[in-house]
Amino acid sequence: MKKEKIFLLAIVGPTAVGKTEIAIEVAERIKGEIISADSMQIYKYMDIGTAKPTKEERKVVPHHLIDIIEPDEEFSVADYKYLAEKIIEDVSKRRNVPILTGGTGLYINAVCFNYAFSNFHKDDNLRKELEEKAKNYGNEYLYNILKEVDPKSAEKIHVNNRKRLIRALEVFFGTGKPFSFFEEETKKRTSPYDLLIFGLTRPREELYDRINKRVIKMIEQGLIDEVKNLLKKGYSKDLNSMQGLGYKEIIEYLEGKITLDEAIYKIQRDTRHYAKRQFTWFKKNKDIIWLDVSKEGKEKIIQHIVLAVEGKLKNY
């Protein structure tokens, strides 16, 4: 008898750990389709700095939720959850395996653990006011407000993440309850899926070395021209999308505020910090089965995941 819950495979982990390559090879072997869980890969024209799968890789295995909106369009975690759930259902109906993969923890939680979203009407005036304050007084201004009204969220949200700072404050002022309250509610929920979730890791120094080399590769692949083209298209440097790692630093370089070497250093440093925060986020999830890519090797990990999936699918 077929189970009521849809089977979902998730492959998560910090940036540059090797998720894309492993997810694609797993998908090839189990007839899978990949649903990206990356908050930057949703944007069109932002390819190099977001480390999107190549066109060739996307031809090998179907990919979803990549290049779906313009850089100046709004897109929330709730929007992502809605679209991802529809795709997962559609992939499953085609008798393929949905594979959720990426490093955006909020996206992963939203789908895998039925994230509890606050129900409140979006206040455009409030958002505009918060954005203006961030622009005029800096992110620190909003961060200090968040520390006062929701210290738990302030511990988790980086001061440079303007989008999440604004979102957390919107929730508080719109509902009277802190954003962290809804995160706690989420922890009480069980997954709506028959979930198998793997986390990829590497020794810290090895991961950091991979990050440093990847940033250099992005520059060689044309990240500077990519940013120039975005600005030429009329996209403001103040957009949330343009505040992403790699983009804001290159804009500083193009404006003559820092040298290219300084820009590269800042991208490498901040990406390493981001990877550390990602790992901390995922480590709290007791459902994740951790696999060390360096210790076990890529092929062994792929086989491990494939065998685990095949074992699950026998019940269907």
PEBEL-V777446 format. One record per residue. RES is the residue in one letter. PSI is psi in whole degrees, 0 to 359 (* if undefined). Layout:
# PEBEL-V777446
RES:PSI / RES:PSI
This chain:
# PEBEL-V777446
M:131 / K:139 / K:153 / E:324 / K:142 / I:139 / F:133 / L:127 / L:133 / A:136 / I:113 / V:176 / G:174 / P:163 / T:143 / A:10 / V:339 / G:23 / K:314 / T:309 / E:315 / I:318 / A:320 / I:316 / E:322 / V:315 / A:321 / E:323 / R:340 / I:13 / K:57 / G:164 / E:137 / I:131 / I:113 / S:136 / A:61 / D:122 / S:352 / M:333 / Q:353 / I:338 / Y:136 / K:156 / Y:359 / M:84 / D:309 / I:311 / G:342 / T:359 / A:46 / K:152 / P:145 / T:165 / K:324 / E:316 / E:324 / R:340 / K:328 / V:316 / V:136 / P:134 / H:143 / H:156 / L:38 / I:137 / D:48 / I:343 / I:161 / E:154 / P:340 / D:9 / E:147 / E:145 / F:120 / S:169 / V:324 / A:321 / D:316 / Y:314 / K:315 / Y:312 / L:317 / A:319 / E:320 / K:318 / I:317 / I:316 / E:318 / D:317 / V:316 / S:321 / K:331 / R:5 / R:25 / N:167 / V:120 / P:129 / I:109 / L:121 / T:138 / G:185 / G:8 / T:103 / G:321 / L:320 / Y:316 / I:311 / N:321 / A:318 / V:309 / C:328 / F:24 / N:58 / Y:133 / A:105 / F:145 / S:139 / N:102 / F:153 / H:131 / K:131 / D:100 / D:326 / N:319 / L:315 / R:316 / K:319 / E:316 / L:320 / E:321 / E:319 / K:320 / A:321 / K:319 / N:323 / Y:354 / G:162 / N:331 / E:327 / Y:312 / L:321 / Y:320 / N:324 / I:316 / L:322 / K:328 / E:315 / V:337 / D:73 / P:329 / K:317 / S:324 / A:330 / E:332 / K:335 / I:127 / H:146 / V:335 / N:350 / N:79 / R:320 / K:313 / R:327 / L:313 / I:317 / R:314 / A:320 / L:325 / E:316 / V:314 / F:309 / F:338 / G:334 / T:341 / G:2 / K:143 / P:152 / F:324 / S:333 / F:316 / F:331 / E:321 / E:322 / E:323 / T:321 / K:338 / K:351 / R:151 / T:161 / S:139 / P:355 / Y:161 / D:92 / L:135 / L:114 / I:123 / F:142 / G:132 / L:139 / T:166 / R:161 / P:144 / R:311 / E:323 / E:317 / L:316 / Y:323 / D:320 / R:320 / I:312 / N:317 / K:324 / R:324 / V:317 / I:318 / K:321 / M:320 / I:315 / E:328 / Q:347 / G:30 / L:322 / I:315 / D:326 / E:316 / V:318 / K:315 / N:322 / L:317 / L:322 / K:328 / K:351 / G:9 / Y:126 / S:145 / K:345 / D:355 / L:150 / N:320 / S:323 / M:355 / Q:0 / G:157 / L:131 / G:327 / Y:311 / K:327 / E:320 / I:326 / I:318 / E:320 / Y:315 / L:331 / E:357 / G:13 / K:331 / I:162 / T:168 / L:320 / D:320 / E:321 / A:315 / I:315 / Y:315 / K:320 / I:315 / Q:311 / R:311 / D:330 / T:323 / R:317 / H:320 / Y:317 / A:321 / K:318 / R:322 / Q:313 / F:318 / T:317 / W:308 / F:329 / K:338 / K:343 / N:110 / K:351 / D:347 / I:132 / I:115 / W:137 / L:128 / D:110 / V:321 / S:318 / K:315 / E:336 / G:148 / K:312 / E:319 / K:321 / I:318 / I:314 / Q:318 / H:312 / I:316 / V:315 / L:320 / A:319 / V:314 / E:323 / G:320 / K:316 / L:343 / K:336 / N:359 / Y:*
